[in-house]
Amino acid sequence: MSETRTRADELVVSFAPADERTAEELDAPSYRRYLTRAHEGPVAVGDEWAEFVSCGCGSTRDVTLRVEAADGDAVDAETTFVFEARADD
């Protein structure tokens, strides 16, 4: 028997380190598409994703994303990501 999931229309995701460059990279349409594909399926508040963003010239920065709020329990192509800066834990 398959489990029915409810699409998360909006997912609030915090990020650290919290700096302007990281925020800009996360907000890029290509990065949002990547997150949708990489994390499609089940999602829960508290989930953490170890990711990285481009810093230019072939360098990257590690970033930890944490799901802070979700109005459903699954990510799909219609899910909107809202990013919030978070102090390093």
PDB file of N, CA, C and O in Angstrom, chain B, residues numbered from 101:
ATOM      1  N   MET B 101       0.847  -1.171   0.000  1.00  0.00           N
ATOM      2  CA  MET B 101       0.000   0.000   0.000  1.00  0.00           C
ATOM      3  C   MET B 101       0.892   1.234   0.000  1.00  0.00           C
ATOM      4  O   MET B 101       1.796   1.342   0.829  1.00  0.00           O
ATOM      5  N   SER B 102       0.651   2.162  -0.917  1.00  0.00           N
ATOM      6  CA  SER B 102       1.506   3.345  -1.006  1.00  0.00           C
ATOM      7  C   SER B 102       1.011   4.443  -0.075  1.00  0.00           C
ATOM      8  O   SER B 102      -0.185   4.581   0.182  1.00  0.00           O
ATOM      9  N   GLU B 103       1.962   5.212   0.416  1.00  0.00           N
ATOM     10  CA  GLU B 103       1.661   6.310   1.324  1.00  0.00           C
ATOM     11  C   GLU B 103       1.365   7.567   0.509  1.00  0.00           C
ATOM     12  O   GLU B 103       2.112   7.906  -0.409  1.00  0.00           O
ATOM     13  N   THR B 104       0.284   8.252   0.842  1.00  0.00           N
ATOM     14  CA  THR B 104      -0.071   9.482   0.143  1.00  0.00           C
ATOM     15  C   THR B 104       0.603  10.659   0.829  1.00  0.00           C
ATOM     16  O   THR B 104       0.529  10.815   2.047  1.00  0.00           O
ATOM     17  N   ARG B 105       1.258  11.482   0.025  1.00  0.00           N
ATOM     18  CA  ARG B 105       1.942  12.662   0.545  1.00  0.00           C
ATOM     19  C   ARG B 105       1.242  13.909   0.036  1.00  0.00           C
ATOM     20  O   ARG B 105       0.598  13.897  -1.013  1.00  0.00           O
ATOM     21  N   THR B 106       1.380  14.989   0.801  1.00  0.00           N
ATOM     22  CA  THR B 106       0.826  16.280   0.428  1.00  0.00           C
ATOM     23  C   THR B 106       1.957  17.192  -0.010  1.00  0.00           C
ATOM     24  O   THR B 106       2.931  17.384   0.718  1.00  0.00           O
ATOM     25  N   ARG B 107       1.822  17.753  -1.209  1.00  0.00           N
ATOM     26  CA  ARG B 107       2.860  18.655  -1.720  1.00  0.00           C
ATOM     27  C   ARG B 107       3.024  19.853  -0.791  1.00  0.00           C
ATOM     28  O   ARG B 107       2.046  20.444  -0.334  1.00  0.00           O
ATOM     29  N   ALA B 108       4.277  20.194  -0.525  1.00  0.00           N
ATOM     30  CA  ALA B 108       4.588  21.432   0.188  1.00  0.00           C
ATOM     31  C   ALA B 108       4.576  22.554  -0.842  1.00  0.00           C
ATOM     32  O   ALA B 108       5.443  22.611  -1.713  1.00  0.00           O
ATOM     33  N   ASP B 109       3.590  23.449  -0.743  1.00  0.00           N
ATOM     34  CA  ASP B 109       3.553  24.591  -1.652  1.00  0.00           C
ATOM     35  C   ASP B 109       4.713  25.530  -1.362  1.00  0.00           C
ATOM     36  O   ASP B 109       5.298  26.117  -2.273  1.00  0.00           O
ATOM     37  N   GLU B 110       5.039  25.664  -0.070  1.00  0.00           N
ATOM     38  CA  GLU B 110       6.137  26.543   0.341  1.00  0.00           C
ATOM     39  C   GLU B 110       6.986  25.841   1.388  1.00  0.00           C
ATOM     40  O   GLU B 110       6.472  25.219   2.317  1.00  0.00           O
ATOM     41  N   LEU B 111       8.285  25.954   1.220  1.00  0.00           N
ATOM     42  CA  LEU B 111       9.243  25.358   2.137  1.00  0.00           C
ATOM     43  C   LEU B 111      10.159  26.469   2.628  1.00  0.00           C
ATOM     44  O   LEU B 111      10.859  27.092   1.830  1.00  0.00           O
ATOM     45  N   VAL B 112      10.163  26.723   3.934  1.00  0.00           N
ATOM     46  CA  VAL B 112      11.066  27.717   4.507  1.00  0.00           C
ATOM     47  C   VAL B 112      12.339  26.990   4.902  1.00  0.00           C
ATOM     48  O   VAL B 112      12.318  26.061   5.710  1.00  0.00           O
ATOM     49  N   VAL B 113      13.452  27.428   4.318  1.00  0.00           N
ATOM     50  CA  VAL B 113      14.739  26.770   4.507  1.00  0.00           C
ATOM     51  C   VAL B 113      15.737  27.803   5.016  1.00  0.00           C
ATOM     52  O   VAL B 113      15.940  28.843   4.389  1.00  0.00           O
ATOM     53  N   SER B 114      16.363  27.508   6.162  1.00  0.00           N
ATOM     54  CA  SER B 114      17.401  28.408   6.666  1.00  0.00           C
ATOM     55  C   SER B 114      18.749  27.942   6.139  1.00  0.00           C
ATOM     56  O   SER B 114      18.922  26.780   5.770  1.00  0.00           O
ATOM     57  N   PHE B 115      19.705  28.876   6.111  1.00  0.00           N
ATOM     58  CA  PHE B 115      21.030  28.528   5.608  1.00  0.00           C
ATOM     59  C   PHE B 115      22.120  29.136   6.473  1.00  0.00           C
ATOM     60  O   PHE B 115      21.964  30.216   7.043  1.00  0.00           O
ATOM     61  N   ALA B 116      23.230  28.412   6.552  1.00  0.00           N
ATOM     62  CA  ALA B 116      24.429  28.878   7.251  1.00  0.00           C
ATOM     63  C   ALA B 116      25.620  28.314   6.497  1.00  0.00           C
ATOM     64  O   ALA B 116      25.599  27.142   6.121  1.00  0.00           O
ATOM     65  N   PRO B 117      26.642  29.093   6.267  1.00  0.00           N
ATOM     66  CA  PRO B 117      26.853  30.448   6.783  1.00  0.00           C
ATOM     67  C   PRO B 117      25.919  31.444   6.113  1.00  0.00           C
ATOM     68  O   PRO B 117      25.557  31.312   4.944  1.00  0.00           O
ATOM     69  N   ALA B 118      25.541  32.449   6.904  1.00  0.00           N
ATOM     70  CA  ALA B 118      24.581  33.455   6.455  1.00  0.00           C
ATOM     71  C   ALA B 118      25.322  34.692   5.963  1.00  0.00           C
ATOM     72  O   ALA B 118      25.661  35.577   6.748  1.00  0.00           O
ATOM     73  N   ASP B 119      25.567  34.743   4.665  1.00  0.00           N
ATOM     74  CA  ASP B 119      26.194  35.930   4.082  1.00  0.00           C
ATOM     75  C   ASP B 119      25.498  36.257   2.765  1.00  0.00           C
ATOM     76  O   ASP B 119      24.761  35.435   2.220  1.00  0.00           O
ATOM     77  N   GLU B 120      25.735  37.453   2.265  1.00  0.00           N
ATOM     78  CA  GLU B 120      25.043  37.932   1.069  1.00  0.00           C
ATOM     79  C   GLU B 120      25.343  37.075  -0.161  1.00  0.00           C
ATOM     80  O   GLU B 120      24.438  36.787  -0.945  1.00  0.00           O
ATOM     81  N   ARG B 121      26.578  36.672  -0.337  1.00  0.00           N
ATOM     82  CA  ARG B 121      26.951  35.870  -1.508  1.00  0.00           C
ATOM     83  C   ARG B 121      26.196  34.540  -1.528  1.00  0.00           C
ATOM     84  O   ARG B 121      25.682  34.124  -2.566  1.00  0.00           O
ATOM     85  N   THR B 122      26.136  33.884  -0.380  1.00  0.00           N
ATOM     86  CA  THR B 122      25.401  32.617  -0.289  1.00  0.00           C
ATOM     87  C   THR B 122      23.924  32.839  -0.592  1.00  0.00           C
ATOM     88  O   THR B 122      23.315  32.059  -1.324  1.00  0.00           O
ATOM     89  N   ALA B 123      23.347  33.902  -0.032  1.00  0.00           N
ATOM     90  CA  ALA B 123      21.934  34.213  -0.271  1.00  0.00           C
ATOM     91  C   ALA B 123      21.666  34.428  -1.758  1.00  0.00           C
ATOM     92  O   ALA B 123      20.665  33.941  -2.283  1.00  0.00           O
ATOM     93  N   GLU B 124      22.545  35.146  -2.434  1.00  0.00           N
ATOM     94  CA  GLU B 124      22.376  35.398  -3.868  1.00  0.00           C
ATOM     95  C   GLU B 124      22.422  34.101  -4.670  1.00  0.00           C
ATOM     96  O   GLU B 124      21.614  33.902  -5.577  1.00  0.00           O
ATOM     97  N   GLU B 125      23.353  33.231  -4.343  1.00  0.00           N
ATOM     98  CA  GLU B 125      23.470  31.962  -5.067  1.00  0.00           C
ATOM     99  C   GLU B 125      22.252  31.065  -4.837  1.00  0.00           C
ATOM    100  O   GLU B 125      21.766  30.425  -5.769  1.00  0.00           O
ATOM    101  N   LEU B 126      21.760  31.020  -3.596  1.00  0.00           N
ATOM    102  CA  LEU B 126      20.583  30.204  -3.304  1.00  0.00           C
ATOM    103  C   LEU B 126      19.358  30.705  -4.056  1.00  0.00           C
ATOM    104  O   LEU B 126      18.489  29.920  -4.435  1.00  0.00           O
ATOM    105  N   ASP B 127      19.293  32.007  -4.269  1.00  0.00           N
ATOM    106  CA  ASP B 127      18.130  32.617  -4.911  1.00  0.00           C
ATOM    107  C   ASP B 127      18.121  32.464  -6.436  1.00  0.00           C
ATOM    108  O   ASP B 127      17.123  32.783  -7.081  1.00  0.00           O
ATOM    109  N   ALA B 128      19.203  31.987  -7.003  1.00  0.00           N
ATOM    110  CA  ALA B 128      19.283  31.828  -8.461  1.00  0.00           C
ATOM    111  C   ALA B 128      18.275  30.774  -8.935  1.00  0.00           C
ATOM    112  O   ALA B 128      18.141  29.724  -8.308  1.00  0.00           O
ATOM    113  N   PRO B 129      17.569  31.048 -10.034  1.00  0.00           N
ATOM    114  CA  PRO B 129      16.602  30.071 -10.555  1.00  0.00           C
ATOM    115  C   PRO B 129      17.218  28.687 -10.802  1.00  0.00           C
ATOM    116  O   PRO B 129      16.568  27.670 -10.561  1.00  0.00           O
ATOM    117  N   SER B 130      18.450  28.646 -11.276  1.00  0.00           N
ATOM    118  CA  SER B 130      19.092  27.347 -11.532  1.00  0.00           C
ATOM    119  C   SER B 130      19.315  26.568 -10.235  1.00  0.00           C
ATOM    120  O   SER B 130      19.195  25.343 -10.226  1.00  0.00           O
ATOM    121  N   TYR B 131      19.638  27.262  -9.142  1.00  0.00           N
ATOM    122  CA  TYR B 131      19.857  26.571  -7.872  1.00  0.00           C
ATOM    123  C   TYR B 131      18.529  26.069  -7.311  1.00  0.00           C
ATOM    124  O   TYR B 131      18.460  24.973  -6.756  1.00  0.00           O
ATOM    125  N   ARG B 132      17.484  26.867  -7.456  1.00  0.00           N
ATOM    126  CA  ARG B 132      16.161  26.435  -6.999  1.00  0.00           C
ATOM    127  C   ARG B 132      15.715  25.181  -7.761  1.00  0.00           C
ATOM    128  O   ARG B 132      15.149  24.264  -7.167  1.00  0.00           O
ATOM    129  N   ARG B 133      15.969  25.142  -9.067  1.00  0.00           N
ATOM    130  CA  ARG B 133      15.633  23.943  -9.859  1.00  0.00           C
ATOM    131  C   ARG B 133      16.432  22.737  -9.365  1.00  0.00           C
ATOM    132  O   ARG B 133      15.896  21.637  -9.231  1.00  0.00           O
ATOM    133  N   TYR B 134      17.724  22.958  -9.095  1.00  0.00           N
ATOM    134  CA  TYR B 134      18.566  21.876  -8.583  1.00  0.00           C
ATOM    135  C   TYR B 134      17.992  21.324  -7.273  1.00  0.00           C
ATOM    136  O   TYR B 134      17.862  20.110  -7.115  1.00  0.00           O
ATOM    137  N   LEU B 135      17.648  22.218  -6.332  1.00  0.00           N
ATOM    138  CA  LEU B 135      17.115  21.756  -5.044  1.00  0.00           C
ATOM    139  C   LEU B 135      15.829  20.958  -5.233  1.00  0.00           C
ATOM    140  O   LEU B 135      15.611  19.951  -4.559  1.00  0.00           O
ATOM    141  N   THR B 136      14.989  21.408  -6.142  1.00  0.00           N
ATOM    142  CA  THR B 136      13.747  20.686  -6.410  1.00  0.00           C
ATOM    143  C   THR B 136      14.041  19.266  -6.879  1.00  0.00           C
ATOM    144  O   THR B 136      13.432  18.312  -6.394  1.00  0.00           O
ATOM    145  N   ARG B 137      14.962  19.124  -7.812  1.00  0.00           N
ATOM    146  CA  ARG B 137      15.304  17.784  -8.320  1.00  0.00           C
ATOM    147  C   ARG B 137      16.022  16.947  -7.260  1.00  0.00           C
ATOM    148  O   ARG B 137      15.721  15.765  -7.091  1.00  0.00           O
ATOM    149  N   ALA B 138      16.962  17.555  -6.554  1.00  0.00           N
ATOM    150  CA  ALA B 138      17.780  16.809  -5.591  1.00  0.00           C
ATOM    151  C   ALA B 138      16.984  16.338  -4.377  1.00  0.00           C
ATOM    152  O   ALA B 138      17.292  15.301  -3.790  1.00  0.00           O
ATOM    153  N   HIS B 139      15.960  17.104  -4.002  1.00  0.00           N
ATOM    154  CA  HIS B 139      15.229  16.786  -2.771  1.00  0.00           C
ATOM    155  C   HIS B 139      13.753  16.498  -3.012  1.00  0.00           C
ATOM    156  O   HIS B 139      12.935  16.596  -2.098  1.00  0.00           O
ATOM    157  N   GLU B 140      13.417  16.138  -4.261  1.00  0.00           N
ATOM    158  CA  GLU B 140      12.037  15.787  -4.583  1.00  0.00           C
ATOM    159  C   GLU B 140      11.625  14.577  -3.753  1.00  0.00           C
ATOM    160  O   GLU B 140      12.370  13.604  -3.631  1.00  0.00           O
ATOM    161  N   GLY B 141      10.442  14.656  -3.194  1.00  0.00           N
ATOM    162  CA  GLY B 141       9.942  13.560  -2.381  1.00  0.00           C
ATOM    163  C   GLY B 141       9.724  13.998  -0.944  1.00  0.00           C
ATOM    164  O   GLY B 141       9.510  15.180  -0.679  1.00  0.00           O
ATOM    165  N   PRO B 142       9.778  13.052  -0.017  1.00  0.00           N
ATOM    166  CA  PRO B 142       9.455  13.343   1.377  1.00  0.00           C
ATOM    167  C   PRO B 142      10.340  14.432   1.977  1.00  0.00           C
ATOM    168  O   PRO B 142      11.538  14.504   1.703  1.00  0.00           O
ATOM    169  N   VAL B 143       9.720  15.281   2.805  1.00  0.00           N
ATOM    170  CA  VAL B 143      10.441  16.342   3.505  1.00  0.00           C
ATOM    171  C   VAL B 143       9.773  16.548   4.860  1.00  0.00           C
ATOM    172  O   VAL B 143       8.561  16.381   5.001  1.00  0.00           O
ATOM    173  N   ALA B 144      10.587  16.915   5.860  1.00  0.00           N
ATOM    174  CA  ALA B 144      10.054  17.173   7.197  1.00  0.00           C
ATOM    175  C   ALA B 144      10.820  18.325   7.831  1.00  0.00           C
ATOM    176  O   ALA B 144      11.999  18.538   7.546  1.00  0.00           O
ATOM    177  N   VAL B 145      10.132  19.062   8.695  1.00  0.00           N
ATOM    178  CA  VAL B 145      10.790  20.124   9.448  1.00  0.00           C
ATOM    179  C   VAL B 145      11.946  19.498  10.218  1.00  0.00           C
ATOM    180  O   VAL B 145      11.796  18.450  10.846  1.00  0.00           O
ATOM    181  N   GLY B 146      13.099  20.154  10.161  1.00  0.00           N
ATOM    182  CA  GLY B 146      14.294  19.648  10.828  1.00  0.00           C
ATOM    183  C   GLY B 146      15.259  18.937   9.897  1.00  0.00           C
ATOM    184  O   GLY B 146      16.423  18.744  10.248  1.00  0.00           O
ATOM    185  N   ASP B 147      14.795  18.540   8.705  1.00  0.00           N
ATOM    186  CA  ASP B 147      15.705  17.919   7.733  1.00  0.00           C
ATOM    187  C   ASP B 147      16.853  18.875   7.442  1.00  0.00           C
ATOM    188  O   ASP B 147      16.638  20.076   7.279  1.00  0.00           O
ATOM    189  N   GLU B 148      18.069  18.348   7.375  1.00  0.00           N
ATOM    190  CA  GLU B 148      19.238  19.157   7.015  1.00  0.00           C
ATOM    191  C   GLU B 148      19.875  18.582   5.762  1.00  0.00           C
ATOM    192  O   GLU B 148      19.991  17.367   5.602  1.00  0.00           O
ATOM    193  N   TRP B 149      20.284  19.481   4.880  1.00  0.00           N
ATOM    194  CA  TRP B 149      20.908  19.099   3.623  1.00  0.00           C
ATOM    195  C   TRP B 149      22.272  19.748   3.540  1.00  0.00           C
ATOM    196  O   TRP B 149      22.383  20.969   3.648  1.00  0.00           O
ATOM    197  N   ALA B 150      23.306  18.956   3.352  1.00  0.00           N
ATOM    198  CA  ALA B 150      24.664  19.470   3.142  1.00  0.00           C
ATOM    199  C   ALA B 150      24.808  19.764   1.653  1.00  0.00           C
ATOM    200  O   ALA B 150      24.801  18.847   0.832  1.00  0.00           O
ATOM    201  N   GLU B 151      24.938  21.024   1.310  1.00  0.00           N
ATOM    202  CA  GLU B 151      25.011  21.459  -0.083  1.00  0.00           C
ATOM    203  C   GLU B 151      26.231  22.352  -0.268  1.00  0.00           C
ATOM    204  O   GLU B 151      27.013  22.549   0.662  1.00  0.00           O
ATOM    205  N   PHE B 152      26.384  22.884  -1.458  1.00  0.00           N
ATOM    206  CA  PHE B 152      27.420  23.882  -1.710  1.00  0.00           C
ATOM    207  C   PHE B 152      26.912  24.855  -2.751  1.00  0.00           C
ATOM    208  O   PHE B 152      26.034  24.530  -3.550  1.00  0.00           O
ATOM    209  N   VAL B 153      27.477  26.059  -2.733  1.00  0.00           N
ATOM    210  CA  VAL B 153      27.141  27.085  -3.723  1.00  0.00           C
ATOM    211  C   VAL B 153      28.425  27.557  -4.382  1.00  0.00           C
ATOM    212  O   VAL B 153      29.516  27.411  -3.831  1.00  0.00           O
ATOM    213  N   SER B 154      28.276  28.119  -5.560  1.00  0.00           N
ATOM    214  CA  SER B 154      29.422  28.645  -6.303  1.00  0.00           C
ATOM    215  C   SER B 154      29.883  29.961  -5.694  1.00  0.00           C
ATOM    216  O   SER B 154      29.072  30.800  -5.302  1.00  0.00           O
ATOM    217  N   CYS B 155      31.183  30.124  -5.623  1.00  0.00           N
ATOM    218  CA  CYS B 155      31.766  31.395  -5.183  1.00  0.00           C
ATOM    219  C   CYS B 155      32.489  32.066  -6.344  1.00  0.00           C
ATOM    220  O   CYS B 155      33.166  33.077  -6.152  1.00  0.00           O
ATOM    221  N   GLY B 156      32.353  31.516  -7.535  1.00  0.00           N
ATOM    222  CA  GLY B 156      33.009  32.062  -8.717  1.00  0.00           C
ATOM    223  C   GLY B 156      34.371  31.447  -8.933  1.00  0.00           C
ATOM    224  O   GLY B 156      34.981  30.914  -8.006  1.00  0.00           O
ATOM    225  N   CYS B 157      34.842  31.524 -10.158  1.00  0.00           N
ATOM    226  CA  CYS B 157      36.179  31.036 -10.540  1.00  0.00           C
ATOM    227  C   CYS B 157      36.429  29.589 -10.130  1.00  0.00           C
ATOM    228  O   CYS B 157      37.553  29.225  -9.786  1.00  0.00           O
ATOM    229  N   GLY B 158      35.386  28.767 -10.167  1.00  0.00           N
ATOM    230  CA  GLY B 158      35.552  27.353  -9.866  1.00  0.00           C
ATOM    231  C   GLY B 158      35.619  27.008  -8.392  1.00  0.00           C
ATOM    232  O   GLY B 158      35.826  25.845  -8.047  1.00  0.00           O
ATOM    233  N   SER B 159      35.450  27.985  -7.512  1.00  0.00           N
ATOM    234  CA  SER B 159      35.481  27.687  -6.079  1.00  0.00           C
ATOM    235  C   SER B 159      34.056  27.567  -5.537  1.00  0.00           C
ATOM    236  O   SER B 159      33.118  28.156  -6.073  1.00  0.00           O
ATOM    237  N   THR B 160      33.920  26.799  -4.473  1.00  0.00           N
ATOM    238  CA  THR B 160      32.609  26.567  -3.870  1.00  0.00           C
ATOM    239  C   THR B 160      32.657  26.841  -2.378  1.00  0.00           C
ATOM    240  O   THR B 160      33.726  26.896  -1.771  1.00  0.00           O
ATOM    241  N   ARG B 161      31.482  27.011  -1.803  1.00  0.00           N
ATOM    242  CA  ARG B 161      31.350  27.189  -0.353  1.00  0.00           C
ATOM    243  C   ARG B 161      30.331  26.177   0.138  1.00  0.00           C
ATOM    244  O   ARG B 161      29.242  26.057  -0.424  1.00  0.00           O
ATOM    245  N   ASP B 162      30.687  25.448   1.192  1.00  0.00           N
ATOM    246  CA  ASP B 162      29.747  24.520   1.810  1.00  0.00           C
ATOM    247  C   ASP B 162      28.666  25.319   2.525  1.00  0.00           C
ATOM    248  O   ASP B 162      28.943  26.350   3.138  1.00  0.00           O
ATOM    249  N   VAL B 163      27.449  24.837   2.441  1.00  0.00           N
ATOM    250  CA  VAL B 163      26.322  25.483   3.110  1.00  0.00           C
ATOM    251  C   VAL B 163      25.406  24.390   3.649  1.00  0.00           C
ATOM    252  O   VAL B 163      25.158  23.384   2.984  1.00  0.00           O
ATOM    253  N   THR B 164      24.910  24.603   4.858  1.00  0.00           N
ATOM    254  CA  THR B 164      23.963  23.671   5.453  1.00  0.00           C
ATOM    255  C   THR B 164      22.578  24.290   5.382  1.00  0.00           C
ATOM    256  O   THR B 164      22.343  25.379   5.905  1.00  0.00           O
ATOM    257  N   LEU B 165      21.667  23.586   4.730  1.00  0.00           N
ATOM    258  CA  LEU B 165      20.283  24.026   4.622  1.00  0.00           C
ATOM    259  C   LEU B 165      19.446  23.215   5.605  1.00  0.00           C
ATOM    260  O   LEU B 165      19.622  22.004   5.736  1.00  0.00           O
ATOM    261  N   ARG B 166      18.531  23.900   6.296  1.00  0.00           N
ATOM    262  CA  ARG B 166      17.660  23.213   7.256  1.00  0.00           C
ATOM    263  C   ARG B 166      16.214  23.606   6.977  1.00  0.00           C
ATOM    264  O   ARG B 166      15.903  24.789   6.838  1.00  0.00           O
ATOM    265  N   VAL B 167      15.340  22.622   6.896  1.00  0.00           N
ATOM    266  CA  VAL B 167      13.917  22.885   6.698  1.00  0.00           C
ATOM    267  C   VAL B 167      13.345  23.397   8.018  1.00  0.00           C
ATOM    268  O   VAL B 167      13.350  22.690   9.026  1.00  0.00           O
ATOM    269  N   GLU B 168      12.854  24.635   7.996  1.00  0.00           N
ATOM    270  CA  GLU B 168      12.303  25.268   9.196  1.00  0.00           C
ATOM    271  C   GLU B 168      10.780  25.191   9.241  1.00  0.00           C
ATOM    272  O   GLU B 168      10.193  25.120  10.320  1.00  0.00           O
ATOM    273  N   ALA B 169      10.140  25.203   8.075  1.00  0.00           N
ATOM    274  CA  ALA B 169       8.680  25.126   8.013  1.00  0.00           C
ATOM    275  C   ALA B 169       8.272  24.553   6.661  1.00  0.00           C
ATOM    276  O   ALA B 169       8.923  24.788   5.643  1.00  0.00           O
ATOM    277  N   ALA B 170       7.183  23.798   6.677  1.00  0.00           N
ATOM    278  CA  ALA B 170       6.650  23.214   5.442  1.00  0.00           C
ATOM    279  C   ALA B 170       5.141  23.086   5.593  1.00  0.00           C
ATOM    280  O   ALA B 170       4.645  22.688   6.647  1.00  0.00           O
ATOM    281  N   ASP B 171       4.418  23.427   4.532  1.00  0.00           N
ATOM    282  CA  ASP B 171       2.963  23.297   4.584  1.00  0.00           C
ATOM    283  C   ASP B 171       2.490  22.001   3.918  1.00  0.00           C
ATOM    284  O   ASP B 171       1.330  21.875   3.528  1.00  0.00           O
ATOM    285  N   GLY B 172       3.390  21.066   3.799  1.00  0.00           N
ATOM    286  CA  GLY B 172       3.110  19.739   3.268  1.00  0.00           C
ATOM    287  C   GLY B 172       4.272  18.839   3.631  1.00  0.00           C
ATOM    288  O   GLY B 172       5.154  19.243   4.389  1.00  0.00           O
ATOM    289  N   ASP B 173       4.287  17.622   3.100  1.00  0.00           N
ATOM    290  CA  ASP B 173       5.368  16.701   3.465  1.00  0.00           C
ATOM    291  C   ASP B 173       6.103  16.125   2.260  1.00  0.00           C
ATOM    292  O   ASP B 173       6.736  15.073   2.352  1.00  0.00           O
ATOM    293  N   ALA B 174       6.012  16.834   1.109  1.00  0.00           N
ATOM    294  CA  ALA B 174       6.733  16.376  -0.082  1.00  0.00           C
ATOM    295  C   ALA B 174       7.116  17.565  -0.956  1.00  0.00           C
ATOM    296  O   ALA B 174       6.341  18.505  -1.131  1.00  0.00           O
ATOM    297  N   VAL B 175       8.331  17.503  -1.500  1.00  0.00           N
ATOM    298  CA  VAL B 175       8.817  18.510  -2.444  1.00  0.00           C
ATOM    299  C   VAL B 175       8.516  18.011  -3.851  1.00  0.00           C
ATOM    300  O   VAL B 175       8.736  16.840  -4.164  1.00  0.00           O
ATOM    301  N   ASP B 176       8.007  18.912  -4.703  1.00  0.00           N
ATOM    302  CA  ASP B 176       7.861  18.596  -6.119  1.00  0.00           C
ATOM    303  C   ASP B 176       8.127  19.855  -6.935  1.00  0.00           C
ATOM    304  O   ASP B 176       8.540  20.877  -6.386  1.00  0.00           O
ATOM    305  N   ALA B 177       7.895  19.788  -8.226  1.00  0.00           N
ATOM    306  CA  ALA B 177       8.231  20.894  -9.130  1.00  0.00           C
ATOM    307  C   ALA B 177       7.467  22.177  -8.815  1.00  0.00           C
ATOM    308  O   ALA B 177       7.886  23.256  -9.234  1.00  0.00           O
ATOM    309  N   GLU B 178       6.360  22.081  -8.087  1.00  0.00           N
ATOM    310  CA  GLU B 178       5.559  23.262  -7.753  1.00  0.00           C
ATOM    311  C   GLU B 178       5.941  23.885  -6.410  1.00  0.00           C
ATOM    312  O   GLU B 178       5.431  24.950  -6.063  1.00  0.00           O
ATOM    313  N   THR B 179       6.816  23.250  -5.660  1.00  0.00           N
ATOM    314  CA  THR B 179       7.216  23.764  -4.349  1.00  0.00           C
ATOM    315  C   THR B 179       8.053  25.024  -4.508  1.00  0.00           C
ATOM    316  O   THR B 179       8.955  25.082  -5.345  1.00  0.00           O
ATOM    317  N   THR B 180       7.746  26.036  -3.695  1.00  0.00           N
ATOM    318  CA  THR B 180       8.505  27.281  -3.667  1.00  0.00           C
ATOM    319  C   THR B 180       9.412  27.265  -2.444  1.00  0.00           C
ATOM    320  O   THR B 180       8.973  26.939  -1.340  1.00  0.00           O
ATOM    321  N   PHE B 181      10.683  27.619  -2.646  1.00  0.00           N
ATOM    322  CA  PHE B 181      11.642  27.705  -1.548  1.00  0.00           C
ATOM    323  C   PHE B 181      11.737  29.142  -1.062  1.00  0.00           C
ATOM    324  O   PHE B 181      11.864  30.069  -1.863  1.00  0.00           O
ATOM    325  N   VAL B 182      11.677  29.327   0.258  1.00  0.00           N
ATOM    326  CA  VAL B 182      11.890  30.625   0.889  1.00  0.00           C
ATOM    327  C   VAL B 182      13.122  30.462   1.772  1.00  0.00           C
ATOM    328  O   VAL B 182      13.141  29.622   2.672  1.00  0.00           O
ATOM    329  N   PHE B 183      14.155  31.271   1.509  1.00  0.00           N
ATOM    330  CA  PHE B 183      15.411  31.139   2.242  1.00  0.00           C
ATOM    331  C   PHE B 183      15.527  32.198   3.327  1.00  0.00           C
ATOM    332  O   PHE B 183      15.190  33.363   3.115  1.00  0.00           O
ATOM    333  N   GLU B 184      16.011  31.776   4.499  1.00  0.00           N
ATOM    334  CA  GLU B 184      16.243  32.671   5.626  1.00  0.00           C
ATOM    335  C   GLU B 184      17.649  32.429   6.158  1.00  0.00           C
ATOM    336  O   GLU B 184      18.079  31.286   6.314  1.00  0.00           O
ATOM    337  N   ALA B 185      18.355  33.515   6.434  1.00  0.00           N
ATOM    338  CA  ALA B 185      19.699  33.403   7.005  1.00  0.00           C
ATOM    339  C   ALA B 185      19.608  32.858   8.430  1.00  0.00           C
ATOM    340  O   ALA B 185      18.646  33.127   9.149  1.00  0.00           O
ATOM    341  N   ARG B 186      20.622  32.089   8.824  1.00  0.00           N
ATOM    342  CA  ARG B 186      20.679  31.498  10.162  1.00  0.00           C
ATOM    343  C   ARG B 186      22.102  31.632  10.684  1.00  0.00           C
ATOM    344  O   ARG B 186      23.060  31.437   9.936  1.00  0.00           O
ATOM    345  N   ALA B 187      22.242  31.960  11.952  1.00  0.00           N
ATOM    346  CA  ALA B 187      23.569  32.002  12.562  1.00  0.00           C
ATOM    347  C   ALA B 187      24.140  30.590  12.587  1.00  0.00           C
ATOM    348  O   ALA B 187      23.396  29.622  12.747  1.00  0.00           O
ATOM    349  N   ASP B 188      25.460  30.466  12.431  1.00  0.00           N
ATOM    350  CA  ASP B 188      26.082  29.141  12.506  1.00  0.00           C
ATOM    351  C   ASP B 188      25.750  28.491  13.831  1.00  0.00           C
ATOM    352  O   ASP B 188      25.763  29.135  14.880  1.00  0.00           O
ATOM    353  N   ASP B 189      25.449  27.196  13.767  1.00  0.00           N
ATOM    354  CA  ASP B 189      25.129  26.439  14.994  1.00  0.00           C
ATOM    355  C   ASP B 189      26.375  26.034  15.711  1.00  0.00           C
ATOM    356  O   ASP B 189      26.302  25.392  16.760  1.00  0.00           O
TER     357      ASP B 189
END
